[in-house]
C-alpha cells in the first residue's frame, strides 16, 4: 500500500459525495432540504459536508456549477461529433441540452430560479450556450448549409427563448418542461435556417 492510497481514497469519496449532492438536488430540489437531510441521504456527517462547503448555500451553488459544467461537456461533445452537418450540430447541441435538463426535476429547476446564486449560474450557462449556437449558425451560413440568415439575429432570438426557458416562463405558459422546450427550439431553428425555408 502506498502513501498516496488514503489520499486517492479520500479524493474518490469526495467526488462520490459531490456527485451524490448533485443527484439529490436534481431529483428532490434543495429549498426544503437542510444540511442534516443532505447528510442523511448521503450517509455522511454534517461535518463532512462542511469540509466541502461552509454552508448549505455554498454546497448548493457548488452542486449547480458541477451539474452545468458536466452538462456543458456532454453538450459540446455531442455537437463536435464527426460527420455532422451544420443543422445536425445545432440539433445535437440543443437536443443534448434538452437531455441534460431532463435529468433535473421541476422542483430543482424551480429552486434554481428562486435562488439567486444558482439562477446566475444557469443564466451564465444559457448565455454561453446562445453564443455557441451563434457560432454554429455562422459556420453553417459560411459553408452554404444554411440560407443567408443573420446569425447574430437568430442567435439573439435563441438566447431570448433560452432565457425564457431558464426563468420558467415557457413552462408556465405552455406546460413544456425545459427539456421539451429545448427540443422544440432545435426543430424551429434548424427548419428556419434551412435553404428551403
C-alpha positions as a Python dict, from the first residue, in 0.01 Angstrom:
ca = {
    (1, 'X'): (0, 0, 0),
    (2, 'X'): (149, 335, -98),
    (3, 'X'): (134, 657, 98),
    (4, 'X'): (-95, 812, -161),
    (5, 'X'): (-362, 542, -135),
    (6, 'X'): (-554, 712, 151),
    (7, 'X'): (-534, 1042, -37),
    (8, 'X'): (-672, 879, -352),
    (9, 'X'): (-943, 711, -148),
    (10, 'X'): (-1028, 1046, 12),
    (11, 'X'): (-1048, 1216, -327),
    (12, 'X'): (-1267, 937, -460),
    (13, 'X'): (-1500, 966, -160),
    (14, 'X'): (-1520, 1343, -202),
    (15, 'X'): (-1607, 1306, -571),
    (16, 'X'): (-1869, 1045, -477),
    (17, 'X'): (-2021, 1286, -224),
    (18, 'X'): (-2014, 1578, -470),
    (19, 'X'): (-2189, 1365, -732),
    (20, 'X'): (-2433, 1247, -468),
    (21, 'X'): (-2523, 1605, -378),
    (22, 'X'): (-2583, 1684, -745),
    (23, 'X'): (-2805, 1378, -793),
    (24, 'X'): (-3002, 1450, -475),
    (25, 'X'): (-3064, 1812, -571),
    (26, 'X'): (-3157, 1721, -928),
    (27, 'X'): (-3419, 1475, -811),
    (28, 'X'): (-3552, 1649, -498),
    (29, 'X'): (-3469, 2017, -535),
    (30, 'X'): (-3299, 2192, -249),
    (31, 'X'): (-3502, 2475, -97),
    (32, 'X'): (-3670, 2243, 152),
    (33, 'X'): (-3357, 2041, 240),
    (34, 'X'): (-3139, 2105, 541),
    (35, 'X'): (-2776, 2002, 576),
    (36, 'X'): (-2899, 1728, 810),
    (37, 'X'): (-3127, 1599, 531),
    (38, 'X'): (-2841, 1603, 281),
    (39, 'X'): (-2602, 1431, 521),
    (40, 'X'): (-2860, 1162, 600),
    (41, 'X'): (-2923, 1097, 233),
    (42, 'X'): (-2550, 1073, 157),
    (43, 'X'): (-2481, 870, 473),
    (44, 'X'): (-2216, 1108, 591),
    (45, 'X'): (-2183, 1351, 876),
    (46, 'X'): (-2270, 1717, 862),
    (47, 'X'): (-1908, 1779, 948),
    (48, 'X'): (-1810, 1603, 625),
    (49, 'X'): (-2038, 1836, 431),
    (50, 'X'): (-1869, 2133, 598),
    (51, 'X'): (-1537, 2014, 454),
    (52, 'X'): (-1698, 2053, 110),
    (53, 'X'): (-1862, 2392, 169),
    (54, 'X'): (-1908, 2639, 451),
    (55, 'X'): (-2287, 2650, 428),
    (56, 'X'): (-2586, 2490, 260),
    (57, 'X'): (-2595, 2780, 14),
    (58, 'X'): (-2232, 2722, -85),
    (59, 'X'): (-2292, 2348, -115),
    (60, 'X'): (-2592, 2409, -341),
    (61, 'X'): (-2402, 2663, -552),
    (62, 'X'): (-2112, 2423, -598),
    (63, 'X'): (-2350, 2142, -694),
    (64, 'X'): (-2529, 2360, -950),
    (65, 'X'): (-2194, 2463, -1102),
    (66, 'X'): (-2088, 2096, -1114),
    (67, 'X'): (-2413, 1994, -1285),
    (68, 'X'): (-2384, 2263, -1553),
    (69, 'X'): (-2011, 2202, -1608),
    (70, 'X'): (-2069, 1831, -1666),
    (71, 'X'): (-2373, 1901, -1885),
    (72, 'X'): (-2177, 2152, -2094),
    (73, 'X'): (-1900, 1899, -2155),
    (74, 'X'): (-2153, 1644, -2284),
    (75, 'X'): (-2332, 1905, -2497),
    (76, 'X'): (-2006, 2014, -2660),
    (77, 'X'): (-1906, 1652, -2723),
    (78, 'X'): (-2238, 1585, -2894),
    (79, 'X'): (-2208, 1892, -3117),
    (80, 'X'): (-1845, 1813, -3204),
    (81, 'X'): (-1916, 1461, -3330),
    (82, 'X'): (-1751, 1393, -3663),
    (83, 'X'): (-1955, 1393, -3980),
    (84, 'X'): (-2241, 1613, -3859),
    (85, 'X'): (-2390, 1870, -4090),
    (86, 'X'): (-2429, 2225, -3952),
    (87, 'X'): (-2801, 2164, -3893),
    (88, 'X'): (-2727, 1834, -3721),
    (89, 'X'): (-2470, 2011, -3498),
    (90, 'X'): (-2731, 2263, -3382),
    (91, 'X'): (-2985, 1987, -3332),
    (92, 'X'): (-2731, 1775, -3143),
    (93, 'X'): (-2637, 2074, -2931),
    (94, 'X'): (-2992, 2171, -2833),
    (95, 'X'): (-3114, 1811, -2808),
    (96, 'X'): (-2831, 1734, -2568),
    (97, 'X'): (-2915, 2045, -2366),
    (98, 'X'): (-3270, 1907, -2352),
    (99, 'X'): (-3147, 1562, -2247),
    (100, 'X'): (-2923, 1704, -1976),
    (101, 'X'): (-3206, 1918, -1839),
    (102, 'X'): (-3443, 1622, -1849),
    (103, 'X'): (-3245, 1481, -1555),
    (104, 'X'): (-3346, 1785, -1349),
    (105, 'X'): (-3677, 1768, -1169),
    (106, 'X'): (-3922, 2058, -1195),
    (107, 'X'): (-3862, 2118, -824),
    (108, 'X'): (-3486, 2156, -883),
    (109, 'X'): (-3543, 2399, -1170),
    (110, 'X'): (-3795, 2598, -966),
    (111, 'X'): (-3548, 2613, -676),
    (112, 'X'): (-3269, 2724, -912),
    (113, 'X'): (-3492, 3002, -1046),
    (114, 'X'): (-3568, 3115, -689),
    (115, 'X'): (-3211, 3107, -554),
    (116, 'X'): (-3011, 3399, -697),
    (117, 'X'): (-2663, 3236, -696),
    (118, 'X'): (-2796, 2925, -872),
    (119, 'X'): (-3008, 3131, -1113),
    (120, 'X'): (-2695, 3327, -1202),
    (121, 'X'): (-2510, 3004, -1286),
    (122, 'X'): (-2799, 2890, -1506),
    (123, 'X'): (-2811, 3232, -1672),
    (124, 'X'): (-2435, 3232, -1744),
    (125, 'X'): (-2463, 2886, -1897),
    (126, 'X'): (-2763, 2993, -2102),
    (127, 'X'): (-2571, 3295, -2237),
    (128, 'X'): (-2271, 3077, -2323),
    (129, 'X'): (-2499, 2827, -2499),
    (130, 'X'): (-2661, 3104, -2702),
    (131, 'X'): (-2316, 3232, -2808),
    (132, 'X'): (-2223, 2880, -2914),
    (133, 'X'): (-2543, 2846, -3118),
    (134, 'X'): (-2450, 3175, -3290),
    (135, 'X'): (-2109, 3029, -3380),
    (136, 'X'): (-2271, 2716, -3520),
    (137, 'X'): (-2512, 2926, -3727),
    (138, 'X'): (-2228, 3140, -3864),
    (139, 'X'): (-2039, 2827, -3958),
    (140, 'X'): (-2342, 2686, -4138),
    (141, 'X'): (-2402, 3010, -4328),
    (142, 'X'): (-2033, 3035, -4423),
    (143, 'X'): (-2036, 2679, -4560),
    (144, 'X'): (-2358, 2733, -4755),
    (145, 'X'): (-2553, 2480, -4548),
    (146, 'X'): (-2795, 2747, -4424),
    (147, 'X'): (-2974, 3022, -4607),
    (148, 'X'): (-2810, 3364, -4581),
    (149, 'X'): (-2952, 3437, -4237),
    (150, 'X'): (-2826, 3699, -3997),
    (151, 'X'): (-2655, 3468, -3748),
    (152, 'X'): (-2645, 3733, -3474),
    (153, 'X'): (-3018, 3793, -3501),
    (154, 'X'): (-3106, 3422, -3494),
    (155, 'X'): (-2867, 3365, -3202),
    (156, 'X'): (-3028, 3659, -3020),
    (157, 'X'): (-3373, 3503, -3069),
    (158, 'X'): (-3240, 3171, -2943),
    (159, 'X'): (-3083, 3345, -2644),
    (160, 'X'): (-3409, 3522, -2561),
    (161, 'X'): (-3601, 3195, -2569),
    (162, 'X'): (-3332, 3018, -2367),
    (163, 'X'): (-3361, 3288, -2101),
    (164, 'X'): (-3740, 3246, -2100),
    (165, 'X'): (-3692, 2870, -2059),
    (166, 'X'): (-3441, 2929, -1777),
    (167, 'X'): (-3677, 3167, -1598),
    (168, 'X'): (-3954, 2903, -1614),
    (169, 'X'): (-4172, 3132, -1826),
    (170, 'X'): (-4209, 2880, -2108),
    (171, 'X'): (-4319, 2612, -1864),
    (172, 'X'): (-4582, 2839, -1709),
    (173, 'X'): (-4716, 2950, -2050),
    (174, 'X'): (-4701, 2620, -2240),
    (175, 'X'): (-4662, 2339, -1988),
    (176, 'X'): (-4347, 2221, -2166),
    (177, 'X'): (-4059, 2104, -1949),
    (178, 'X'): (-3725, 2274, -2005),
    (179, 'X'): (-3605, 1970, -2198),
    (180, 'X'): (-3915, 1963, -2420),
    (181, 'X'): (-3883, 2336, -2487),
    (182, 'X'): (-3520, 2294, -2598),
    (183, 'X'): (-3620, 2013, -2833),
    (184, 'X'): (-3887, 2237, -2990),
    (185, 'X'): (-3638, 2523, -3016),
    (186, 'X'): (-3390, 2297, -3201),
    (187, 'X'): (-3658, 2195, -3451),
    (188, 'X'): (-3765, 2555, -3515),
    (189, 'X'): (-3413, 2691, -3555),
    (190, 'X'): (-3294, 2425, -3795),
    (191, 'X'): (-3614, 2442, -4002),
    (192, 'X'): (-3589, 2822, -4014),
    (193, 'X'): (-3227, 2813, -4131),
    (194, 'X'): (-3291, 2552, -4397),
    (195, 'X'): (-3216, 2666, -4751),
    (196, 'X'): (-3573, 2576, -4846),
    (197, 'X'): (-3723, 2793, -4566),
}
